[in-house]
Amino acid sequence: MAHHPTLMKAHTGAAVGQAKREAFRAVMKHWELYLVISVPAIFLVVFNYIPMLGAQIAFKDYNPMQGIWGSPWIGFKQFELFFKSPFFWPVIRNTLSISFYYLAVSIPATIILALALNEVKNQRFKKLVQMFTYAPYFISTVVLVGMMDILLAPDSGLWGQIFHLFGVQKVPNVLGNPSAFSSLYVWSSIWQETGYGAVIYLAALSNVNPESTRPRKLTGQAG
């Protein structure tokens, strides 16, 4: 026997309405939880998803007067110009080399510092070392570059003063040497971020039972 379309539509509408009422009651029952979740959810949407709309600028001939939405669409023209540019492969090569350089140094440095601090028994000394290694993380990049300029300036910096102290007049210009850029970038980042990474590893090590890491003695009766 076929069902009347009007009756089926009314039944479906009633079921949907019942589901909406149950969902609303569930939300109102736990409204405190949803209120707490709404804060990071709004932060995620505002600062992570909405800015992604600006990625369309890569596909447009951007004009500041017209804005992102009003600028004409040019498709993949910008990407084609970049791929055909003579700087394409040097940029890719430098980016990959610096990235691998940073990973090869930062990961072992962070783990070694965390393991060393984990073995320190003197809590006062441990907290002091943590403070001095963690504090550079709060220094902005602009301030860090200014500190490097003051320390490594060939004439007025600490680097130049040390050379002048030993009678060397021609001081190597480290900041002006292109081959030194990768090392300056990586090791300044290591100094700034190793302490922060070590704190994360220490938090993980604090949950490890020391007894479980000790070698167990073989016990058994010889036959």
Secondary structure, 3 states (H helix, E strand, C coil): CCCCHHHHHHHHHHHHHHHHHHHHHHHHHCHHHHHHHHHHHHHHHHHHHHHHHHHHHHHECCCCCCHHHHCCECCCHHHHHHHHCCCHHHHHHHHHHHHHHHHHHHHHHHHHHHHHHHHCCCHHHHHHHHHHHHHHHHCCHHHHHHHHHHHHCCCCCHHHHHHHHCCCCCCCCCCCCHHHHHHHHHHHHHHHHHHHHHHHHHHHHCCCCHHHHCCCCCCCCCC
